[in-house]
Amino acid sequence: MSYTAEQFLAFESAVWSALATGDVAADAYLLADDFLGVYPSGFAGKDQHVGQLRSGPTVASHELFDARIQVLSEDVVLLAYRATWTRHGKGREGDPE
């Protein structure tokens, strides 16, 4: 099977869209049960990622770029990319992170 960064980036973009709309169901559906998010502040699993949407959207805008994939096995693909985004919420929107 052939994988492209664009294919996986499309799925990841859907996750970011769920963060922007506050769509808990879409976020939960799109993330694997063993999801591992890697952030400047540390790691988060699926429950933490989905849980952040309980109060509504968390992202006002986002851009993903420099995507790379590494096929680790037939069932495991690592997607890495850079993201620029701004927070959603009164008093929280500002410079991109």
C-alpha positions as CSV (number, residue, x, y, z in Angstrom):
1,M,0.0,0.0,0.0
2,S,1.3,3.5,-0.9
3,Y,0.9,6.3,1.6
4,T,1.2,10.0,1.0
5,A,1.6,12.9,3.4
6,E,-1.4,14.6,1.7
7,Q,-3.7,11.7,2.6
8,F,-2.8,11.8,6.2
9,L,-2.7,15.5,6.4
10,A,-6.3,15.6,5.2
11,F,-7.3,13.5,8.2
12,E,-5.3,15.7,10.5
13,S,-6.9,18.8,9.0
14,A,-10.3,17.3,9.9
15,V,-9.2,17.0,13.5
16,W,-8.1,20.6,13.5
17,S,-11.5,21.6,12.0
18,A,-13.2,19.7,14.9
19,L,-11.2,21.8,17.3
20,A,-12.3,25.0,15.5
21,T,-16.0,24.0,15.6
22,G,-16.0,22.3,19.0
23,D,-17.2,19.1,17.5
24,V,-16.5,16.5,20.2
25,A,-18.0,13.6,18.2
26,A,-15.9,14.3,15.1
27,D,-12.7,14.6,17.2
28,A,-13.4,11.3,19.0
29,Y,-14.2,9.6,15.7
30,L,-11.1,10.8,13.9
31,L,-8.6,9.9,16.6
32,A,-7.4,6.3,17.2
33,D,-7.9,4.9,20.6
34,D,-4.2,4.8,21.1
35,F,-3.7,8.4,19.9
36,L,-0.6,10.2,21.2
37,G,-0.4,14.0,20.9
38,V,3.1,15.5,21.3
39,Y,3.0,19.1,22.4
40,P,5.5,21.7,23.7
41,S,3.9,21.1,27.1
42,G,4.1,17.3,27.0
43,F,2.0,14.4,25.8
44,A,-1.8,13.8,25.6
45,G,-4.0,10.8,24.9
46,K,-7.3,10.7,23.1
47,D,-9.3,11.4,26.3
48,Q,-7.4,14.6,27.0
49,H,-7.6,15.7,23.3
50,V,-11.4,15.1,23.1
51,G,-12.0,16.4,26.7
52,Q,-10.6,19.9,25.8
53,L,-13.7,20.4,23.6
54,R,-16.2,20.0,26.5
55,S,-16.2,23.8,26.9
56,G,-16.5,24.5,23.1
57,P,-14.0,25.3,20.3
58,T,-10.4,25.7,21.2
59,V,-8.9,26.9,17.9
60,A,-9.8,30.1,16.1
61,S,-7.6,29.5,13.0
62,H,-4.9,27.1,12.0
63,E,-2.4,26.2,9.2
64,L,-0.6,22.9,8.8
65,F,2.6,22.7,6.7
66,D,5.9,20.8,6.2
67,A,4.1,17.5,6.6
68,R,6.1,14.3,6.6
69,I,5.1,10.7,7.1
70,Q,7.1,7.7,8.0
71,V,5.6,4.2,7.4
72,L,6.6,2.2,10.5
73,S,4.6,-0.9,9.5
74,E,1.6,-1.9,7.4
75,D,-0.7,-0.7,10.2
76,V,1.3,2.2,11.7
77,V,2.2,5.5,10.0
78,L,3.8,8.5,11.8
79,L,2.6,11.9,10.6
80,A,4.7,14.9,11.7
81,Y,4.1,18.5,10.7
82,R,4.4,22.1,11.8
83,A,1.2,23.9,12.8
84,T,0.5,27.6,13.3
85,W,-2.7,28.4,15.2
86,T,-4.5,30.9,17.3
87,R,-6.6,30.1,20.3
88,H,-10.4,30.5,20.4
89,G,-12.2,32.3,23.2
90,K,-12.7,35.7,24.7
91,G,-9.4,37.2,25.7
92,R,-7.4,34.2,24.4
93,E,-7.1,35.0,20.7
94,G,-3.9,36.7,19.8
95,D,-0.6,36.0,18.1
96,P,-0.3,32.6,16.3
97,E,1.4,29.8,18.3
